[in-house]
Amino acid sequence: MKTQLSKMINEHFKAVESKDLNAVMNCYADDAELIDPHYPNTTMKGKEEIHKGLTWGFNGVKSFCFTPINYFENEEGTRASIEYATKIELPTGKILSYPQVFIIETKNGKISRCQAYETYGPHGMHNIMLVVTRLKNKFLH
């Protein structure tokens, strides 16, 4: 059974896939927060910052595709987590495919917070230490 929240989230991601910025923005509350590590400003607060970030994102991507894998919603129908198989085509034709999770909170039927989580491993010095340790363990065992 589709809930109001699941319908709104589906509309939101379909609007992203069609790069319909007005339809996407209609899903957000005026004081919403969008958090996504793919953007230069990873935390965007308010419709103006979100609009600016999504404009940048839409201009840098040829196409988006979000295929739902798992969907979980709270009893109140105000929060959800969605796992997607994400596929993005860059203007160069390169395809990026990766799993992605979004946590969405709503207020008065609009998205008040949307946070994207990627499955990338650790970065920086932590990543270097893991690579060295894994290589060491591989050759010692």
N, C-alpha and C positions, 0 to 999 in steps of 0.2 A: 504494500500500500504506500503510495506516494504521500508524503506530508507536505505542508506548506513550505517548511524549511528546505526539504530536499528539492522541491520544484524551483524555489528561488536560487538555490545553489546551482542547480542544473542550468537555469537561465543565465546565471552569471558566467559559468564556464563556456556555454555555447556562445555568449556574446564575446568572450575573450577569443575563442576560436575564430569567430567571424571578424575580429578586430573592430567591433562596433563599440567605440569608446563611450558614446552617449548611453547605450544600454548597460554597459558595465558600470558606469558612474551612477546610474539610477539605482543600482543595488546597494550602494553605500550610504550610510548615515553621514551627515555633515561633519561630525567629529570622529569619523572612522580612523582606524589605524591599519595600515597594510605593511607587513613585514616580510621581506623576501630577499635572500642573499644574492639574487641575480641582478639586483639593481644598484646603481651607483650610490643612492641614498637607501640603505637597506630598511630603514624605518621611516615610513611616510605617514604623516599625521594630518588629517583633514583632507577634504576633497581637492583642494588646490594642489597639495603635494602629491596626492595619489594620481590625479589627472596628469600632472607633469611627469611622474614616473612611468605611468602606463603609456603615455605618448612616446617617451623614449623607448620603452620596451617594444611597442608595436612597430616603431620605425626600424628597429634592429632585427626583426624576425619576419621571415616570409610567411610562415604558417605555424599554428599551434594545434595540437590534438591532445585532448585529455580523455583517456579511456578509464572509466571508474572500475576499481577493483574491489574496494571495501568501503562501506558507508556506515557510520555509527552516529546516532543522534541521542541527546539526553531526553528524558521523559517530558520536560517542559517544551521541547521543540524550539529551543533558543540557541543551542550549541551543537556543532557536528564536527566530526573528523572524517576526512575523505582521503583514501589512498587512490592515486591515479598512476597509470602507465602513461607517462608524459612523452610526447614526441614533438620536437621543435625543429623546423626547417629554417636554416639561416639563409640570408640573401645569396650566399655563395652556392647554395644547394646542399651543403653539409647537413646531415640529419643527426640530431642529438636525441637519444632515447634513454630515459632513466625513470625510476620510481620516484614518486613525490607524494608527500602528505600535506594536507592543508587542515588547519584547525580554524574553524569559523565560529564567531560569536555574533549574536544579533541583538538588536534593541529596536522595538517597535517595527518589526518586519524588515529591517535594513541591516546590512552587515556593519557591525561596529568594530570588529577586529578580524583580520584574516592573516594568518601566519603560515608561511610555506616552510616545510622541512625537507631537505634533500638528504640523500643517503651517501653523500660524499664522505670519504674518510677524513681523518684529522689533517690539519695543514701545518705549515711552518716547521718549527723545530720538533714538535711532537711527531709529525709524520716522518721526519728524517730518522728520529730515534727508533720508531717502529720498523722502518725499512731495514735499518742496520741490525736490529735485534732479530727480525724474521730471517734475514740472510744468515746471520750467525747461527741461529737455531737450525736452519735448513742444512748447513754444512757440518754442524756438530752432531746431528742425529741421523 
